Amino acid sequence: MSKVFFRYLEHNNAELFTIVFLPQDGAKYPTVIIRSPYVDSFQNLSEEEICRIKSEEYQCWLENNYAVVFQHCRGRGKSTGDCIPYINERDDGLFLQDWIRNQPFYNGELYLWGGSYTAAVHFVTSPFAEDIKGAVLLFNDCERYNSNYRNGFFKMGLHGSWYVGMYKNKTLANKNYTPESFNILPLSNFSKTVFGESAKNFDEVLKHPNKNDDFWKTHAGGFESHDAIKHANIPILLLTGFYDIFTGGVFDMWNSLDAQTKSKSVLIVHPFDHDCNGNAEPINFENGNVHTEFGAFSILWLNSVRDNSESPFKKGKVTYYKLFDNKWHCDDFNTAKQQQKISLGNGKVSYKYNPDNPATFKGGLSANFGGNAWQDEPGLRDDIITVYTPEFAEDTFVKGKIKAKLKVKSDCEDTCFYIRISLCKNEGYYGIRDDINQISNFDDEYVPNTEIYMDFSFDDHAFVIKKGEKLRIDISSSAFPHYVRHTNNKGLFSEQTETKIADNTVILGESYIELPID
């Protein structure tokens, strides 16, 4: 008969609520570690009721002869202390690992399981100890910069709103927040305005939009998780979706793995968003739900790691869903066979970008919450340029990173340009990818009204453009509620105290997108 018990582990001025699930009492087992902050619904339940609920959830693990240790992260659920995202996770996680090693059920094997932030709590415990024999790390990126920024633009639609909900959620439950709070000038006053106090770690992030800043080599910048799995040399199952919030970073992690680690590991990419089931997506692709298609894949994967049984996925490869071919494929996901360059048209188009009235776009696609969405009809705003490619003469498989080059100019010393690509379907405009960048990333001494080229690179994708379909390209200078607005001023964005209107121009005849065709 299985055994379940809980403990409050005292560590660094907090009591961390921890449950142990054993297939049977009195034996030793490989142990799966799960730590989560998403347990607020359990806060007012009894410990016994929580154990009962979680026992049902983990029954499949127990039936496969694994012990499970589940812990509420500091300041969440039944655990005491303050929840300050990331800051205590390394120390708390290593403490839990050491505690397990001293328990009678420990057999010398530990396995890490987590998704989203519950994977991040494992990344920060790298380099992994010798008794960690494998991991399942779902839809998260080990590089903290990528959670916060894209090309220097703060992701208010990902890390911003999420951080507000996480920060001291027990002691500061009522916060002065709306999405428009990210329009505060200067934005460095955000935490004092929203939380009523200075959130030191959040404030520091706002000071460092450059990926190469030394801040990202500190504890607050997530340096412990930097390249966390690159040389792990253990079997790792990675999973993301083509409309997940961490798609690009997960592909980067996979591509950075050393040959030995990659040969033991797998990457799975489903066609949906962070929830990976398709229920909230504009198209719920047939057989795209990874849980339905592959069953209890986490357990099957770890079983194959432990006893060399057949793996549910081919090791060293990428198993991915090819959108609009509507099938799962497995290969190296290498560089496409050819690049197809498509001009954005002729002439030039100008528009006024007013930061106080930013353009809005539906769906966060692969970099912000919101997944995909049918896009608005074109022509609704004067500050969004819309162009179309010609219709495709045959079915075309786009696989990899789409790129774009814009030739632009502005009457400001700095401004930004945003690109969103959509596929024109009979049902509507299906969002594909987006990217944002600023002139100062290409010329820090930009002279207003000088023409300049800007490069854009979009996260990996795999989709089919059917014969007769075309792509829609929207170009603007803002993307609410996904990215903090550019004020059209040069310098650190979080210290800007005023906005100004920019006259921005795109020279279409010298701009293009480039499709990787397989």
SULDA-V494023 format. One record per residue. N is the residue number from 1. RES is the residue in three letters. PSI is psi in whole degrees, 0 to 359 (* if undefined). Layout:
# SULDA-V494023
n: (N & N)
res: (RES & RES)
psi: (PSI & PSI)
This chain:
# SULDA-V494023
n: (1 & 2 & 3 & 4 & 5 & 6 & 7 & 8 & 9 & 10 & 11 & 12 & 13 & 14 & 15 & 16 & 17 & 18 & 19 & 20 & 21 & 22 & 23 & 24 & 25 & 26 & 27 & 28 & 29 & 30 & 31 & 32 & 33 & 34 & 35 & 36 & 37 & 38 & 39 & 40 & 41 & 42 & 43 & 44 & 45 & 46 & 47 & 48 & 49 & 50 & 51 & 52 & 53 & 54 & 55 & 56 & 57 & 58 & 59 & 60 & 61 & 62 & 63 & 64 & 65 & 66 & 67 & 68 & 69 & 70 & 71 & 72 & 73 & 74 & 75 & 76 & 77 & 78 & 79 & 80 & 81 & 82 & 83 & 84 & 85 & 86 & 87 & 88 & 89 & 90 & 91 & 92 & 93 & 94 & 95 & 96 & 97 & 98 & 99 & 100 & 101 & 102 & 103 & 104 & 105 & 106 & 107 & 108 & 109 & 110 & 111 & 112 & 113 & 114 & 115 & 116 & 117 & 118 & 119 & 120 & 121 & 122 & 123 & 124 & 125 & 126 & 127 & 128 & 129 & 130 & 131 & 132 & 133 & 134 & 135 & 136 & 137 & 138 & 139 & 140 & 141 & 142 & 143 & 144 & 145 & 146 & 147 & 148 & 149 & 150 & 151 & 152 & 153 & 154 & 155 & 156 & 157 & 158 & 159 & 160 & 161 & 162 & 163 & 164 & 165 & 166 & 167 & 168 & 169 & 170 & 171 & 172 & 173 & 174 & 175 & 176 & 177 & 178 & 179 & 180 & 181 & 182 & 183 & 184 & 185 & 186 & 187 & 188 & 189 & 190 & 191 & 192 & 193 & 194 & 195 & 196 & 197 & 198 & 199 & 200 & 201 & 202 & 203 & 204 & 205 & 206 & 207 & 208 & 209 & 210 & 211 & 212 & 213 & 214 & 215 & 216 & 217 & 218 & 219 & 220 & 221 & 222 & 223 & 224 & 225 & 226 & 227 & 228 & 229 & 230 & 231 & 232 & 233 & 234 & 235 & 236 & 237 & 238 & 239 & 240 & 241 & 242 & 243 & 244 & 245 & 246 & 247 & 248 & 249 & 250 & 251 & 252 & 253 & 254 & 255 & 256 & 257 & 258 & 259 & 260 & 261 & 262 & 263 & 264 & 265 & 266 & 267 & 268 & 269 & 270 & 271 & 272 & 273 & 274 & 275 & 276 & 277 & 278 & 279 & 280 & 281 & 282 & 283 & 284 & 285 & 286 & 287 & 288 & 289 & 290 & 291 & 292 & 293 & 294 & 295 & 296 & 297 & 298 & 299 & 300 & 301 & 302 & 303 & 304 & 305 & 306 & 307 & 308 & 309 & 310 & 311 & 312 & 313 & 314 & 315 & 316 & 317 & 318 & 319 & 320 & 321 & 322 & 323 & 324 & 325 & 326 & 327 & 328 & 329 & 330 & 331 & 332 & 333 & 334 & 335 & 336 & 337 & 338 & 339 & 340 & 341 & 342 & 343 & 344 & 345 & 346 & 347 & 348 & 349 & 350 & 351 & 352 & 353 & 354 & 355 & 356 & 357 & 358 & 359 & 360 & 361 & 362 & 363 & 364 & 365 & 366 & 367 & 368 & 369 & 370 & 371 & 372 & 373 & 374 & 375 & 376 & 377 & 378 & 379 & 380 & 381 & 382 & 383 & 384 & 385 & 386 & 387 & 388 & 389 & 390 & 391 & 392 & 393 & 394 & 395 & 396 & 397 & 398 & 399 & 400 & 401 & 402 & 403 & 404 & 405 & 406 & 407 & 408 & 409 & 410 & 411 & 412 & 413 & 414 & 415 & 416 & 417 & 418 & 419 & 420 & 421 & 422 & 423 & 424 & 425 & 426 & 427 & 428 & 429 & 430 & 431 & 432 & 433 & 434 & 435 & 436 & 437 & 438 & 439 & 440 & 441 & 442 & 443 & 444 & 445 & 446 & 447 & 448 & 449 & 450 & 451 & 452 & 453 & 454 & 455 & 456 & 457 & 458 & 459 & 460 & 461 & 462 & 463 & 464 & 465 & 466 & 467 & 468 & 469 & 470 & 471 & 472 & 473 & 474 & 475 & 476 & 477 & 478 & 479 & 480 & 481 & 482 & 483 & 484 & 485 & 486 & 487 & 488 & 489 & 490 & 491 & 492 & 493 & 494 & 495 & 496 & 497 & 498 & 499 & 500 & 501 & 502 & 503 & 504 & 505 & 506 & 507 & 508 & 509 & 510 & 511 & 512 & 513 & 514 & 515 & 516 & 517 & 518)
res: (MET & SER & LYS & VAL & PHE & PHE & ARG & TYR & LEU & GLU & HIS & ASN & ASN & ALA & GLU & LEU & PHE & THR & ILE & VAL & PHE & LEU & PRO & GLN & ASP & GLY & ALA & LYS & TYR & PRO & THR & VAL & ILE & ILE & ARG & SER & PRO & TYR & VAL & ASP & SER & PHE & GLN & ASN & LEU & SER & GLU & GLU & GLU & ILE & CYS & ARG & ILE & LYS & SER & GLU & GLU & TYR & GLN & CYS & TRP & LEU & GLU & ASN & ASN & TYR & ALA & VAL & VAL & PHE & GLN & HIS & CYS & ARG & GLY & ARG & GLY & LYS & SER & THR & GLY & ASP & CYS & ILE & PRO & TYR & ILE & ASN & GLU & ARG & ASP & ASP & GLY & LEU & PHE & LEU & GLN & ASP & TRP & ILE & ARG & ASN & GLN & PRO & PHE & TYR & ASN & GLY & GLU & LEU & TYR & LEU & TRP & GLY & GLY & SER & TYR & THR & ALA & ALA & VAL & HIS & PHE & VAL & THR & SER & PRO & PHE & ALA & GLU & ASP & ILE & LYS & GLY & ALA & VAL & LEU & LEU & PHE & ASN & ASP & CYS & GLU & ARG & TYR & ASN & SER & ASN & TYR & ARG & ASN & GLY & PHE & PHE & LYS & MET & GLY & LEU & HIS & GLY & SER & TRP & TYR & VAL & GLY & MET & TYR & LYS & ASN & LYS & THR & LEU & ALA & ASN & LYS & ASN & TYR & THR & PRO & GLU & SER & PHE & ASN & ILE & LEU & PRO & LEU & SER & ASN & PHE & SER & LYS & THR & VAL & PHE & GLY & GLU & SER & ALA & LYS & ASN & PHE & ASP & GLU & VAL & LEU & LYS & HIS & PRO & ASN & LYS & ASN & ASP & ASP & PHE & TRP & LYS & THR & HIS & ALA & GLY & GLY & PHE & GLU & SER & HIS & ASP & ALA & ILE & LYS & HIS & ALA & ASN & ILE & PRO & ILE & LEU & LEU & LEU & THR & GLY & PHE & TYR & ASP & ILE & PHE & THR & GLY & GLY & VAL & PHE & ASP & MET & TRP & ASN & SER & LEU & ASP & ALA & GLN & THR & LYS & SER & LYS & SER & VAL & LEU & ILE & VAL & HIS & PRO & PHE & ASP & HIS & ASP & CYS & ASN & GLY & ASN & ALA & GLU & PRO & ILE & ASN & PHE & GLU & ASN & GLY & ASN & VAL & HIS & THR & GLU & PHE & GLY & ALA & PHE & SER & ILE & LEU & TRP & LEU & ASN & SER & VAL & ARG & ASP & ASN & SER & GLU & SER & PRO & PHE & LYS & LYS & GLY & LYS & VAL & THR & TYR & TYR & LYS & LEU & PHE & ASP & ASN & LYS & TRP & HIS & CYS & ASP & ASP & PHE & ASN & THR & ALA & LYS & GLN & GLN & GLN & LYS & ILE & SER & LEU & GLY & ASN & GLY & LYS & VAL & SER & TYR & LYS & TYR & ASN & PRO & ASP & ASN & PRO & ALA & THR & PHE & LYS & GLY & GLY & LEU & SER & ALA & ASN & PHE & GLY & GLY & ASN & ALA & TRP & GLN & ASP & GLU & PRO & GLY & LEU & ARG & ASP & ASP & ILE & ILE & THR & VAL & TYR & THR & PRO & GLU & PHE & ALA & GLU & ASP & THR & PHE & VAL & LYS & GLY & LYS & ILE & LYS & ALA & LYS & LEU & LYS & VAL & LYS & SER & ASP & CYS & GLU & ASP & THR & CYS & PHE & TYR & ILE & ARG & ILE & SER & LEU & CYS & LYS & ASN & GLU & GLY & TYR & TYR & GLY & ILE & ARG & ASP & ASP & ILE & ASN & GLN & ILE & SER & ASN & PHE & ASP & ASP & GLU & TYR & VAL & PRO & ASN & THR & GLU & ILE & TYR & MET & ASP & PHE & SER & PHE & ASP & ASP & HIS & ALA & PHE & VAL & ILE & LYS & LYS & GLY & GLU & LYS & LEU & ARG & ILE & ASP & ILE & SER & SER & SER & ALA & PHE & PRO & HIS & TYR & VAL & ARG & HIS & THR & ASN & ASN & LYS & GLY & LEU & PHE & SER & GLU & GLN & THR & GLU & THR & LYS & ILE & ALA & ASP & ASN & THR & VAL & ILE & LEU & GLY & GLU & SER & TYR & ILE & GLU & LEU & PRO & ILE & ASP)
psi: (138 & 157 & 140 & 133 & 160 & 158 & 151 & 106 & 119 & 125 & 124 & 57 & 26 & 156 & 115 & 113 & 123 & 131 & 139 & 128 & 123 & 138 & 319 & 154 & 150 & 11 & 170 & 143 & 153 & 138 & 128 & 127 & 127 & 122 & 132 & 142 & 352 & 62 & 19 & 331 & 343 & 352 & 322 & 8 & 159 & 157 & 321 & 321 & 321 & 316 & 320 & 314 & 313 & 332 & 320 & 320 & 323 & 11 & 322 & 324 & 315 & 321 & 337 & 14 & 34 & 143 & 150 & 131 & 117 & 128 & 138 & 126 & 157 & 129 & 10 & 149 & 237 & 351 & 142 & 180 & 180 & 135 & 109 & 107 & 130 & 327 & 323 & 0 & 323 & 310 & 316 & 322 & 317 & 325 & 317 & 317 & 316 & 323 & 316 & 321 & 340 & 10 & 150 & 340 & 354 & 125 & 7 & 0 & 126 & 143 & 137 & 130 & 135 & 157 & 140 & 232 & 332 & 349 & 324 & 325 & 340 & 322 & 319 & 351 & 8 & 158 & 142 & 142 & 162 & 334 & 359 & 111 & 351 & 170 & 150 & 108 & 105 & 139 & 60 & 155 & 132 & 349 & 111 & 327 & 317 & 334 & 331 & 323 & 156 & 113 & 35 & 0 & 122 & 131 & 83 & 335 & 358 & 278 & 327 & 298 & 325 & 316 & 319 & 316 & 328 & 319 & 119 & 51 & 340 & 316 & 340 & 58 & 327 & 110 & 148 & 75 & 137 & 164 & 331 & 350 & 336 & 3 & 0 & 136 & 129 & 151 & 344 & 344 & 4 & 306 & 321 & 324 & 316 & 316 & 342 & 11 & 163 & 120 & 95 & 313 & 322 & 317 & 321 & 322 & 320 & 345 & 354 & 70 & 351 & 125 & 335 & 2 & 145 & 339 & 323 & 1 & 14 & 171 & 314 & 332 & 4 & 29 & 333 & 332 & 356 & 126 & 38 & 324 & 4 & 317 & 32 & 326 & 33 & 158 & 128 & 131 & 117 & 146 & 138 & 181 & 159 & 348 & 29 & 169 & 349 & 22 & 307 & 317 & 323 & 319 & 319 & 318 & 312 & 314 & 340 & 348 & 139 & 161 & 323 & 315 & 317 & 323 & 337 & 351 & 173 & 155 & 128 & 134 & 113 & 174 & 11 & 201 & 201 & 336 & 346 & 24 & 348 & 355 & 329 & 5 & 155 & 330 & 120 & 89 & 138 & 131 & 20 & 341 & 113 & 328 & 321 & 320 & 322 & 5 & 215 & 66 & 329 & 314 & 317 & 322 & 310 & 326 & 318 & 328 & 320 & 320 & 12 & 27 & 176 & 131 & 145 & 347 & 148 & 123 & 145 & 5 & 169 & 123 & 117 & 157 & 125 & 106 & 137 & 358 & 335 & 42 & 155 & 141 & 162 & 120 & 193 & 349 & 46 & 181 & 139 & 161 & 329 & 163 & 130 & 114 & 131 & 120 & 151 & 8 & 213 & 159 & 203 & 154 & 133 & 154 & 161 & 127 & 116 & 109 & 338 & 357 & 66 & 150 & 149 & 147 & 146 & 135 & 131 & 354 & 244 & 11 & 349 & 161 & 152 & 348 & 219 & 167 & 152 & 131 & 155 & 157 & 148 & 164 & 10 & 340 & 146 & 343 & 19 & 116 & 132 & 127 & 163 & 148 & 165 & 162 & 144 & 135 & 345 & 164 & 133 & 124 & 112 & 122 & 114 & 210 & 117 & 144 & 161 & 151 & 125 & 138 & 122 & 170 & 161 & 154 & 6 & 159 & 337 & 146 & 184 & 164 & 141 & 137 & 135 & 129 & 133 & 154 & 127 & 105 & 165 & 328 & 341 & 196 & 110 & 115 & 136 & 298 & 161 & 162 & 156 & 145 & 163 & 154 & 320 & 341 & 344 & 332 & 101 & 346 & 39 & 133 & 121 & 144 & 16 & 135 & 138 & 147 & 140 & 136 & 144 & 142 & 129 & 153 & 153 & 146 & 167 & 104 & 158 & 129 & 118 & 153 & 130 & 348 & 167 & 167 & 147 & 133 & 119 & 133 & 129 & 195 & 16 & 161 & 73 & 140 & 36 & 316 & 143 & 137 & 148 & 130 & 356 & 21 & 150 & 144 & 183 & 121 & 323 & 352 & 3 & 136 & 354 & 161 & 162 & 157 & 137 & 142 & 107 & 144 & 139 & 123 & 95 & 323 & 343 & 22 & 152 & 165 & 157 & 119 & 132 & 115 & 129 & *)
